[in-house]
């Protein structure tokens, strides 16, 4: 039977859209996981941090803000979604083609375009928005938090109203938590973020575009509770150089990519999953909470240090 042109075109469009409809967007840890990371970090702040940050109201606010950047990824805000989507990941296999990795976002962008010249076959992959900006947004939000904490110290010393800057500190803390949580999810650090794409696949890892959301979203929401994660939050660990420390954290997550695929192959994320998958997932969520707590504390410590006077030319 011959189809008229309009019916034919509609069928083509539907066929093209089906893969997009079938694959949920990869929002690191989903609502439940991100809230858990932020809440546990806020509950474990040391006693020498500002008292307002350790109130139940503050903990609730920081928890609520855990999924906030994913709320900016709706179809109603197309430009915002396109701009900030690469902040959620970094494909370290591609990033490591740039050496040394610059510490600042725009230097990284320039270096990525420079790498395209020397690696023309991988030109599309090496566009900076394809590599991802994960460590850059994390560093930038951390510095916002540190700046706000410095203002809080100044206003406190002057006996002035601190309520507005307290609100800013809680927002930056919650915002920061989202990216730190993303960094604990191994699939946010690799080109194999949603199905194995390496040409070499001797272990037969899944190539279906399901593993990302099945692991971080569906499985976490159904199986992992706060009580599973809370005992695994580490003791406070001082942060030295924030960028280098955070890159070490991301690289450790990247070493666990194959472990995620191994667990998926063993049906670890299906239904109730396996004890091994649950333990692994709880450990990664606890790693996110621990790192967020450490970064919040380091921002507070660093905010006490004097800042060189700014000179305008």
N, C-alpha and C positions, 0 to 999 in steps of 0.2 A: 504494500500500500504506500502510495506516495504521500509524504507529509508536506503540508504547506509551510512556507518559509518561517512564519512566526512560531509555529509549534516546534519546528526543527531547532530554531535558535533558543527557545526556552529550554529544550532538553539539553542542549550543549551547556547552557549556563548552569542548570541544576547539576549536571555531571561535574562541572568544574568546581562547584561550591561544596559538593558532598565531602571531600576530604577535609575542608576547613570546618564544616559543621561537626564532623565526627571527632575531631581532635580538639579537646578543650584547650584554652590558652594556658601557658605554663606560668602560673603565678606562684612563686616560691612558697612552699609550705601551706598554702591556702590560708583561710581565715583562722582556723584553729591553731595551726602550728605557729604562725606569726604572733598571735596573741599570747601563746604559751611562752615563747622566747622572751618577749618584752616583759611579761608579768614576772617571770622568774628572775630576770635580771634586776628589775626594780625592787623585788623583795629581798634581794641579796646585796643591796648597796651597803657599804661599810658605814659605821656609826658617825664617822667624822665628815660625812657629806651633809649638805644643808638639810635641816630637819623637814622642811616643806616637801622635799623629794621623797621622804620616807613615810608620808601619810598615806592612808588608804585611798584618799581621793587622787593623789598623785600616781599611785600604783595603777589605779583604775584607768586614769587618763593615758598613761604610757602603754598599758595593755591594749586599750582601744585603738591606739595609733599604730599598732604593729602592722596591720594590713593596709595602712593608709595609701602608700604609693600604688598598690594594686587597685584601689578605688579610682585612681586617676587613669586607668587603662580601659575605660569604657568606650564604646563606639560613639557616644555622644560628644566626646572630646578628642577628635581624631588627631589634631595637631599635637596636643599634649601627650597623647599616647605614643605617637611616632617619635617625639622628642625624648621622652624619658624611658621608653622601653629598654634601650640598651644599657641603662644604668643598673639593671637587675642581674647582669651576668658579665663574665669575661671568659672567652675561649683561650685558655692559656697556651694551647698548642700553637695558635696563631700569634698571640701576644709575644711569645718567646722568639718569634722571628725578628722582633725588634729588641736589640740589645745594645746598651742597657735600657730597661723600661723606664721612660721618663716619669718624674714624680708629678707633673702637672698635666692637666687635661689637654690643653691646646698644644703643648709640646708633644704629647702622645699622638694627637691627631696629625700633626705635621710629620712625625716619624712613621706613622702608618702609611701615609701617602708616599713617603720616601721609600718604604718597603715595597710598595706596588711597582715602583720603577725597577727595583732589583729582582722582583719576583713576579713578572708580568703574567705568568700562567695562573697565579692565584690572586689576580687583581681584584676580582669581585669579593673574595673572602677577606681580603686585607683592608677593605674599607673600614674605617674606625668604628662605625656604628654596627658592623657585623662582628668585629672582635669583641666589643662591649666595653663599658666604662665602669664596671663594678668598683674597683678600688678608688677611682677618682671621685665618684659621688659620695662614697663612704668617707673619704678624707675631707671633702668639702663640707659635708654636714657635721662631721666631728669638729671642724674648725668653727663652724657657726655656733655649735654648742659651747665650745671653749670661750668664744667671744662673749656670748650671753652670760656665761658664768663669771667672766671678768667684770661685766657690767653689774652683776648682782653683788659682787664683792665691793665694788665702788659705792653703789647705792647704800649698801648696808653700813659701810664705814661712815657715810654722811648722814645716816639715820633718815634716809628718804624712803619713799614708797617703793617696795620691790615687787609688788603684785604683777605689774605688766611683764617684767623680765622673768618672773617665775613661770608665767604662762609660756613665754618663749622657750625657756629651758625644758619644760615638759614636752613641748611640741618637737623640739630638735631631738630630744632623747628618744621619743617614740619613732620619729622619722628615721633616725640613725638605726634603730633596732631592725627596721625592715631589711635594710641592705646587709647588716651583719647576719641576720637570719638567712638571707639568700646565700651568703658566702659559706654557710655551714652545709648547704645542700650541694653535694658533689656535682650534680648535673648542671649547676650554674657556673661551672668552671671549665667546660669542655665542649668541643665540637660535637661530641656524642651526647648532646643534651636531651634528645628525645628519640632514641633509636641509634644503633651502632652504625656510623657512617664511614669508619675507616675501611679502606680496601681490604686490609687484612682482618679477618674475623675467624680465626681458627677455633675459637671456643663456641662459635655458633650463638652469639648474643643476639637478642631480638633486634630486628630492624624496623619493627612496627612503631608508629608514632603514638605510643600509648604509655610508655614507661614513666615519663616525667610526671604527669598528673596522677597516674595510678599510685605512684610512690608518695609524692609529697602532699597530694590532696585527698584522694579517696581513701587511701590506706590510713593516713594519719587521722583523719576525721573519725574513722570507724573504730580505730584500735588503740591509739596512743593517748593516754591521759596525763594530766599534770603530775599525778602521783608516780608515774613511770619515769618521768624526766627529773623531777626535783632532787632525788638523792644523787643524781649524777652531775649536778652543777659543781664545778671545780672551785677550789679555794681561790681567793683573789690573787691575781698574777699581775704584777706591775708591767705597764707598757712602756717601752723605751721610745724609739723612733716610731711614730704611729704608722707611717706609710710602710716601712720595712716590716714592722710587726704584722700588719694586716696582710701583706703579701705572703708572709710565711703561713699565716692562717689559711689563705686561699689555696696555697700550694699543697698544704696538708689535705684539704678537702679534695683537691684534684687527685691525690694518690688513692682515694677511695672510690673513684668512678667505676672501676671494674668490679668492686665489691657490690655496688648497687646492681650491676648487670648479673652478677652471679646469683644474688638473692632473687632477682626477678626470674631467672632461669629455673630456680628451684621452687617457683610459685610462692615466694615469700611474701609478696604484696597482694595476693589474691584472697579475698574474703578476710578471714581472721589471720591469714598469713602463717608465718612460722615464728617460733621463739627467737631465732637468730635475727630475723628481719625486724622484729619489734625491738630487740635490744639495740641493734644498729641504729634504728631510727631515733630511739630515745637518746642515744649517745650524741647523735648529730644535733638534735634540738638542744640538748644540754650544752654542747660546745658553742652554739649560737648565743645562748643565754649567758654563759660564762664570759665570752668575748665582749658582748655588749656591756655587761657590768664592768669589766675591766676598762673599756674605752670611756664609759661615762665617768669612772673614777679618775682616769688619767686626764680627762678634760678638766675636771675640777682641780686637780693638782697643778696642771700646767697653767690654769687661769690665774694662779697666784704669782706667777713669775712676771717681772717687769717687762714691758714692751718698749722697744726703741722708739724714741720720739719720731713722729712723721714730719718730714720736711717737704713743703710744696715748692716746686720750682716755678 
